[in-house]
Structure formats: C-alpha cells, structure tokens
Amino acid sequence: MNIIKSIFAKSLSIIKNIGILITIIVGIIMTASAYCGYIDPEDSAKFAIIGMIFPIMLILHLFILIIWLITRRWLISLLSVAFLATCYPAVSTFSPLNFCSKNTEDSDSTFKVLTYNVMNFDDFENIKGENRTLRYILDKNADFVILQEASAKIKMDNLDLIQQHIPELNSKYPYREQRLRDVVILSKYPYTVENERLDEGNKPYKKSAIYKVNIKGRELYIIGVHLESLRLTDNDKALYKDITNISSSSEKLNEKIVEDVKSGLLTKLATAFKQRATQAKNLREYINSLDHKNIILCGDFNDTPFSFSYNTIMGDDMSDAYKECALGPTITFHDNRFYFRIDHIMYKGDFEAIDIERGNDKSSDHYPLMATFKWI
C-alpha cells in the first residue's frame, strides 16, 4: 500500500511539474506575442506572424489558470496572473471591459461613423433579392459611411446590385464619392476631398481617402483606409483549411504541406506585414502633418490590434473606439477561418466615442463596425 501511495505521489509531482513548465512556456509565448506589434516587420516579419497568435495563447493561458485555481495551487496561479498583468495592454485591447454604459441618445452633439468592407456588394452567402449589404447601411443611417471594396472597377451608383436603392441613397446620403476608388464615402454633410497627396507615388497609400467635413460649424477630417491584404489564392485558402481542420489526421500534415506553408502562406503573410508597415508609417506621417486636431481614421486594416501597423497609426495621441466602448472580444472578419478583428475606428480631437456596435450582417466577408461620437 505504501508503495502505491509513493508511486501515486510521485506521479502527481511529475504532473504538477509538467503543468508548471507548460504554464511558463505558454506565459512566455503569450507575453512575446503581446508585444510583437512593436517590432517593425521590415526588420523581422517573423515577430509579426507570432503576434497573430496572441488571442489563442491568451485563451489557453486562461484555461490553465482556471485549472490551477480549481486545484488550489495558489502560488502557480499567482504566476499565471503575473503573466496576464504583464500583457495587460494587449489583453484590454483584445477584450475591453467597459461595464458602464454612456448616454447614447442622438442629439445635436452626437454623430455616427460606420466602416464596412462591402466586398463589391456581392452577397457572401449568395442570397438573392434585395441587396442586404446596402439595406443594412441604409437602416443604420449613420452620418458618415466609409466603405472599402465599393467601386474599384465600377462607380458605386452604376452597380446593378444597388439600382433599386438609388432613390433612398439620394435622400439619406446626398453627398457621396462618385469616382472609381476602393474607399468610398457616403455622407449626410458636404465634404471636400483632401487626398491629392495620397495619389502621388502611392504615399501614404492609394487605397486611402481623406475627406474634410463641416458638422454644424465643426471641422473634422475623416480618413478611410484599406491596407494591404494577403491576396490568398484558392489553393492557399484550401491549404489553410486543411491545416486548421481539427478532424484532419496528422498524417495529412506531411512534408509537402509543411513546405507549402513555408513557401506560400508564411511568405505571403511576411510580405503583407511589410507592406502594411510601410503604409502605416506613411499614414502616421500624414496624420502628423495635418494642422487639425479632429481626426477619425477607420477602415479595413487587414491587421489585428496587436500589429505594428495598428500601433504605428495609433501613435500616442489616438484612441480606439472599440477599446474605449466595447465589452468583451469580437471579430470583424469571418471568412476562411481567419477570425480576427481587423476593422478599426480610431480618433482624436474634441469628441469622444460613447458607443461601438459590430453588426451581425453576413452579406460580406467582413462585419460592419459603427461608432457613436459626442462632441465635448
């Protein structure tokens, strides 16, 4: 009996030590991924790729912490909490905890901005009939709507998919972009296009647009962006689905697949991170050059809140509307198992974000994001 107890005690000790080792390894990886967004991908794109796994490592670490708490291992639980505290900036960005709601009633001092990658107004789920994307936009009735992938090849008003909505568009948004641009604005207020410098030499970025609007005597710059995407092919997407398919056997992950990942997916990820880094630095430079303090920058970043491009554009003077108003994590992209928040609304000036809403409309591969602001 003593022998059995001894073996059992040793087994528990081994399991405990293995658990402690796993906790430390996961904690270190989580911490590293939380701060990889401060390393320029042009210096090393590997760190940018590591930064993408922060949500996974955070969830895994929380699961481990719960186990330690249940088993009353207080010392190692304290170590887990210490790792979380170290990552607090990234944790609060990923999952804000804004329990106190603000007064969001519409008034003369409030306005709404909606950003939405509309995927050329094609229906992601191939549902026929009224265009669900535009129907959502019109029903939300935001003051300003910044669209991506809206009219890169055909002017928005000329798209067959939205012809039946033109009268309502004219009524709600008399001021809107009529040129061939990836980024398009729908506005209730007159605006002037301020992005002549953006069209010269692709600086800051050709898929950006800057509008200066006047809201009841207050000037506001709205910058819409669509940063570099991964440009994945159908083969790339199929490969990623194979890798992330839980039901796939390990035998499928053979040397060829590993090589395809290295030469295909990882290479494209690295290239895209570097391109977005350059675009972000140029956008930040442009923001710094603006002789105006009321600025909203929003759109499809194709990058997470833990990325270099996100941190660069944010700088030390802008706020993230989602971080300031939301409760809990969310995603804004839902295709090909890339479940990330890559659409953002940033701002600075004489106003504050008082509400954020992520729509559940699935007519595009992105979810819409709408923020309500209030002049201070």
Disulfide bonds with the S-S distance in Angstrom:
none
